[in-house]
Amino acid sequence: MLKAQSIHKSYGQLHILKGVDLEVNRGEIVTIVGASGAGKSSLLNILGTLDNADSGQLFIDNVEVNKLDNKNLSDFRNRKIGFIFQFHHLLVEFNAIENVCMPAFIAGIPRAEAEKRATELLNMLGLGGRLTHKPAELSGGEQQRVAVARALINKPALIFADEPSGNLDSKNALELHELFVRLRKEFNQTFVIVTHNEELAGMADRTILMKDGLIVDSL
């Protein structure tokens, strides 16, 4: 599903990624761990096509994405990739269904079809009674589940998550982690997750350890 070869990235004089090689199989849950400053989030942003590497190659679902122009890359990202961040980044003026539907609207999916899919996802995530609630009316765990539904709306093959449970209490964090495992089982989706949470890392198929801009171990 994903293959990165010799990924380098610098910001000014700071060499963040120093030749990272990584392969992720379809349907695999991979967590990336390491100390702050190891390059985890920088790598995730490049793998997710939110940032460009200075050099190296990136293939997602057999497409060499660093050769796509901006328009085709945006279309590819919208169709193939879902993102879940530590901060949910929900639009405060829109309710749960509307927030979930945003990527579908961008992809040109008709409103009725998008809203049907959003409702199904929110029901599956235990938010059937909160469909028309705005973010301020939802708990932190509920807001993050809305963000998960938004990441899933276009049925992406690959989902990237950056500290997805970092702002949640232990109960909501565990529920979110179990949800990732269930989604993989039901939809065969692939997850690449940056985390400091040892419990989440332990639930993954494989854990990648980064240090000083390199992958130093794969467990």
C-alpha positions in Angstrom: 0.0 0.0 0.0 2.8 2.4 0.8 6.5 2.4 -0.1 8.9 5.2 0.8 12.5 5.2 -0.4 15.4 7.3 0.9 13.2 10.2 2.2 15.3 13.2 3.1 13.9 16.5 4.6 15.6 19.6 5.9 14.3 22.8 7.4 17.1 25.4 6.9 20.2 23.9 8.4 18.3 21.3 10.4 18.4 17.8 8.7 15.1 16.2 10.0 14.8 13.1 7.9 18.1 11.4 6.9 17.1 8.7 4.3 14.0 6.9 5.6 12.9 3.7 4.0 9.5 2.3 4.9 7.0 -0.2 3.5 3.4 -0.7 4.8 1.3 -3.6 3.6 -2.4 -3.3 2.7 -4.6 -3.8 5.8 -1.7 -3.3 8.2 -1.8 -1.1 11.3 1.7 0.5 11.8 2.6 2.8 14.7 5.6 5.1 14.6 7.2 5.9 18.0 10.2 7.8 19.2 11.3 10.8 21.3 10.2 14.3 20.4 12.3 15.6 17.6 12.9 12.2 16.1 11.2 13.2 12.9 7.9 11.3 13.3 5.4 14.0 12.4 7.6 15.3 9.6 7.7 11.8 8.1 3.9 11.4 8.5 3.3 14.7 6.7 5.4 13.6 3.8 3.9 10.1 3.6 0.4 11.7 3.7 1.4 14.2 0.9 0.9 17.2 3.1 4.5 18.1 2.7 7.2 17.4 0.1 10.5 15.5 0.7 13.7 17.2 -0.5 14.6 13.9 -2.1 13.4 10.3 -2.3 10.4 8.4 -3.8 6.9 7.8 -2.4 4.5 5.2 -3.8 0.9 4.9 -2.5 -1.2 2.1 -4.0 1.3 1.7 -6.8 1.2 5.5 -7.7 4.4 7.5 -7.5 2.7 10.5 -5.8 5.7 12.8 -5.9 5.4 12.9 -9.7 1.7 14.1 -9.6 1.0 17.8 -10.3 -0.8 19.8 -7.6 -4.3 19.3 -9.0 -3.9 15.5 -9.5 -2.2 15.2 -6.1 -5.1 17.0 -4.4 -7.6 14.7 -6.1 -5.5 11.6 -5.2 -5.2 12.7 -1.6 -8.9 13.4 -1.3 -9.9 9.9 -2.7 -7.2 7.7 -1.3 -6.1 9.2 2.0 -7.8 10.0 5.3 -6.3 12.1 8.1 -6.9 12.1 11.9 -5.0 14.7 13.9 -4.5 15.2 17.7 -6.8 18.3 17.4 -10.0 17.4 15.6 -10.1 20.6 13.5 -13.9 20.5 13.1 -15.6 23.5 11.6 -17.4 25.1 14.6 -20.3 26.6 12.6 -21.3 23.2 11.1 -22.9 20.2 12.8 -21.5 16.6 12.9 -23.1 15.5 9.6 -21.9 18.6 7.8 -18.4 18.3 9.1 -18.2 14.7 8.0 -19.5 15.5 4.6 -16.9 18.1 3.7 -14.4 15.8 2.0 -17.2 14.2 0.1 -18.5 17.5 -1.2 -15.0 18.4 -2.3 -14.9 15.1 -4.2 -18.1 16.0 -6.0 -20.3 13.4 -4.3 -24.0 14.4 -4.4 -25.3 15.8 -1.1 -27.9 13.1 -0.5 -25.3 10.3 -1.0 -22.7 12.1 1.2 -25.2 12.7 4.0 -26.4 9.0 3.8 -22.8 7.8 4.1 -22.0 10.3 6.9 -25.1 9.2 8.9 -24.1 5.5 8.5 -20.5 6.3 9.8 -21.7 8.4 12.7 -24.2 5.7 13.7 -21.4 3.1 13.5 -19.3 5.3 15.8 -22.0 5.5 18.4 -23.0 9.1 17.5 -26.5 8.4 16.1 -28.0 10.7 18.6 -25.6 13.6 17.9 -25.9 14.0 14.2 -27.1 17.6 14.3 -25.0 18.8 17.2 -22.2 21.3 16.6 -18.7 20.7 18.0 -19.2 22.9 21.0 -22.1 20.6 22.0 -20.0 17.4 21.8 -17.5 16.0 24.3 -13.8 15.6 23.4 -14.2 12.0 22.6 -17.3 12.6 20.5 -15.5 15.4 18.5 -12.6 13.0 17.8 -15.0 10.3 16.5 -16.6 12.9 14.2 -13.1 13.6 12.9 -12.6 9.8 12.4 -15.9 9.7 10.4 -14.7 12.6 8.3 -11.5 10.8 7.6 -13.5 7.7 6.4 -16.2 9.4 4.3 -14.5 8.9 1.0 -13.6 5.3 1.8 -9.8 5.9 1.7 -7.5 3.0 1.4 -4.9 4.6 3.7 -5.4 6.6 6.9 -2.7 8.6 8.7 -3.1 9.6 12.3 -0.9 12.0 14.3 -1.3 11.5 18.1 -5.0 10.8 17.6 -5.7 10.1 21.2 -3.3 12.7 22.6 -6.1 14.9 23.9 -8.4 12.2 25.2 -8.8 10.7 28.6 -7.8 7.0 29.1 -11.4 5.7 28.5 -11.9 7.6 25.3 -8.4 6.8 24.1 -8.9 3.1 24.5 -12.3 3.3 22.7 -10.6 5.1 19.8 -7.7 2.6 19.6 -10.2 -0.3 19.6 -12.1 1.5 16.8 -9.0 1.5 14.6 -8.7 -2.2 15.0 -12.4 -2.7 14.2 -12.2 -0.5 11.1 -9.2 -2.4 9.8 -11.1 -5.7 10.3 -14.3 -4.4 8.6 -12.9 -2.4 5.8 -9.3 -3.7 5.4 -8.0 -0.2 5.7 -4.4 0.6 6.3 -3.3 2.8 9.2 -0.1 4.6 9.9 -0.2 6.2 13.3 2.3 8.4 15.1 1.8 8.0 18.9 3.4 8.3 22.3 0.7 6.0 23.7 2.2 2.6 24.6 -1.2 0.9 24.7 -2.0 2.0 21.1 1.5 1.0 19.9 1.0 -2.4 21.5 -2.3 -3.0 19.5 -0.5 -2.4 16.2 0.7 -5.1 13.8 4.1 -3.4 13.8 5.8 -0.6 15.6 8.5 1.5 13.9 11.0 3.2 16.2 12.5 6.5 15.0 15.6 8.2 16.3 17.4 11.3 15.0 15.6 11.2 11.6 16.0 7.5 10.9 14.1 4.3 11.5 16.3 2.3 13.9 14.0 -0.6 14.7 10.8 -2.4 13.5 9.0 -4.5 16.1 
